[in-house]
Amino acid sequence: MQKSTESDSIYDNLETMSTTELIAGINSEDQKVALAVSKALPQLEKLIDAVYEKLSNNGRLFYLGAGTSGRLGILDASECPPTFGVPHGLVIGMIAGGDKAIRKAVEFAEDDTEQGWNDLSEHHITPNDFVVGIAASGSTPYVLGALQKANNSGIETGCIVCNTDSAIAKNCRFPVEVIVGPEFVTGSTRMKAGTAQKLVLNMLTTAVMIKLGKVKGNKMVDMTPTNNKLIDRGVRMIMEQLKIDEKQAIELLQKHGSVRKAIDFL
């Protein structure tokens, strides 16, 4: 059965299109992504609650993917510490081919059925942790092999895929299937499929972090103020919350290092 992500684009003769026609077509396809994600929300809810249960009991979240999928997992993992003030080892993203594959494709790395589990094992993964495989196709051997080994080791598993009835979805307890259909350029899953995966990852970690208490009201009170923009944002949050002037807020943030600690101090 042909995967929908590999089906022919509904557009043709792309090379003859004007710039206006090209971007209008891409935009038209992109508008289908959010609707496809909305249909997967019941599955995503189950995944979020399961991940939250592990992380609230000192577990970790691992992402595993190849190519675009792997890079998106690494991106999401890398943004959790500065955004929510959590340790860098709480959410970990791994990509087939290792860190060098983040910038440059590593030939055939995704076809290794053993390496995914080997990569997880380097982190001494245990049943207290959670593994989410990310694969548009739903069949990437690097991801599939790791999920199967994780299952056999009593480790909870989930996935984000963009095809129905996939091998990866069948080999995890909490699958999220976002069916975006054919890409504008046939098979270019960095487009709609990649966008869908990014949306799901945004919701997954944001919801889990909120449930873990890393947001107060609607503010990122545990963010790490590592640049002037974030320092200014933190000062404004402290001023608003405590009804104090800018000078006092700056002094509190400098002294305590985080918005939450500054607020809790008073």
Residue pairs with C-beta under 8 A, 6 or more apart in sequence:
1 165
3 137
3 138
3 139
3 163
3 166
4 162
4 163
4 164
4 179
4 180
4 181
4 182
5 136
5 137
5 162
5 163
5 180
5 182
5 183
5 187
5 189
5 193
6 137
6 186
6 187
7 181
7 182
7 186
8 182
8 186
9 182
9 183
9 184
9 185
9 186
10 182
11 17
11 25
11 184
14 22
14 184
14 185
17 25
25 184
26 184
26 191
29 183
29 184
29 191
29 192
30 191
30 192
30 195
32 180
32 181
32 192
33 178
33 180
33 192
33 195
33 196
33 199
34 199
36 178
36 179
36 180
36 181
36 196
37 178
37 196
37 199
37 200
39 178
39 179
40 176
40 177
40 178
40 200
43 174
43 175
43 176
43 177
44 176
44 200
44 203
44 204
46 174
47 132
47 158
47 174
47 176
47 204
48 203
48 204
48 207
48 208
48 211
50 130
50 156
50 158
50 173
50 174
51 61
51 130
51 132
51 158
51 204
51 208
52 207
52 208
52 211
52 212
54 60
54 61
54 128
54 129
54 130
54 156
55 61
55 90
55 130
55 208
55 212
56 211
56 212
57 128
58 128
59 128
59 129
59 130
60 89
60 90
60 91
60 92
60 123
60 125
60 128
60 129
60 130
61 77
61 90
61 91
61 92
61 129
61 130
61 132
61 205
61 208
62 92
62 93
62 94
62 120
62 123
62 125
62 129
62 130
62 131
62 132
63 70
63 73
63 74
63 76
63 77
63 91
63 92
63 93
63 94
63 132
63 134
63 201
64 70
64 73
64 94
64 116
64 119
64 120
64 131
64 132
64 133
64 134
64 142
64 143
64 146
64 147
65 71
65 72
65 73
65 93
65 94
65 95
65 96
65 133
65 134
65 135
65 140
65 142
65 143
66 95
66 96
66 97
66 101
66 109
66 110
66 135
66 140
66 142
66 143
67 95
67 96
67 101
67 105
67 110
67 190
68 136
68 189
68 190
68 193
68 194
68 197
69 134
69 135
69 136
69 140
69 143
69 160
69 194
69 197
70 93
70 94
70 95
70 96
70 101
70 102
70 134
71 95
71 102
72 134
72 194
72 197
72 198
72 201
73 93
73 94
73 95
73 132
73 134
73 201
74 93
74 94
74 95
74 102
75 93
75 198
75 201
76 91
76 93
76 198
76 201
76 202
76 204
76 205
77 91
77 92
77 93
78 93
79 205
80 86
80 90
80 91
80 205
80 209
81 87
81 88
81 90
81 224
82 223
82 224
82 226
82 230
83 209
83 220
83 223
84 209
84 212
84 214
84 215
84 220
84 222
84 223
85 214
85 222
85 223
85 224
85 258
85 260
86 209
86 214
86 222
91 205
92 123
94 116
94 119
94 120
95 101
95 102
96 106
96 109
96 110
96 112
96 115
96 116
96 140
96 142
96 143
97 105
97 106
97 109
97 110
98 106
98 109
98 119
100 106
101 109
109 115
109 142
110 140
110 141
110 142
110 143
111 141
111 142
112 141
112 142
112 145
113 141
113 142
113 144
113 145
114 145
115 142
115 145
116 142
116 143
116 144
116 145
116 146
116 147
116 149
117 145
117 146
117 149
117 150
119 146
120 131
120 146
120 149
120 150
125 131
125 150
125 153
125 155
126 155
127 153
127 154
127 155
127 156
129 155
129 156
130 155
130 156
130 157
130 158
131 146
131 147
131 150
131 155
131 156
131 157
131 158
132 157
132 158
132 159
132 160
132 204
133 140
133 143
133 144
133 146
133 147
133 157
133 158
133 159
133 160
133 161
133 168
133 172
134 143
134 159
134 160
134 197
134 201
135 143
135 144
135 159
135 160
135 161
135 166
135 168
136 161
136 162
136 163
136 189
136 193
136 194
136 197
137 161
137 162
137 163
137 166
137 189
138 159
138 161
138 162
138 163
138 166
138 167
138 168
138 169
138 177
139 163
139 166
139 167
139 168
140 168
143 159
143 168
144 167
144 168
144 171
147 157
147 159
147 168
147 171
147 172
148 171
150 156
150 157
151 157
151 171
151 172
151 173
156 173
156 174
157 171
157 172
157 173
157 174
158 172
158 173
158 174
158 175
158 176
159 168
159 169
159 172
159 174
159 175
159 176
160 176
160 178
160 196
160 197
160 200
160 201
161 168
161 169
161 175
161 176
161 177
161 178
162 177
162 178
162 179
162 180
162 189
162 192
162 193
162 196
162 197
163 177
163 179
164 177
164 179
166 177
168 175
169 175
169 177
176 200
178 193
178 196
178 197
178 200
180 192
180 193
180 195
180 196
181 192
183 189
183 191
183 192
183 193
184 191
184 192
185 191
209 215
214 220
214 221
214 222
215 221
215 222
216 260
216 263
219 237
219 241
219 259
220 233
220 259
221 237
221 258
221 259
221 260
221 263
222 258
222 259
222 260
223 230
223 233
223 234
223 258
223 259
224 230
224 258
225 231
225 233
225 234
225 253
225 257
225 258
225 259
231 253
234 253
234 258
234 259
234 262
235 246
235 249
235 250
235 253
236 249
237 259
238 244
238 249
238 252
238 253
238 259
238 262
238 263
239 245
239 246
239 249
241 259
241 263
242 248
242 249
242 252
242 262
242 263
242 266
244 252
249 262
252 262
252 265
252 266
253 259
253 262
255 262
255 265
256 262
256 265
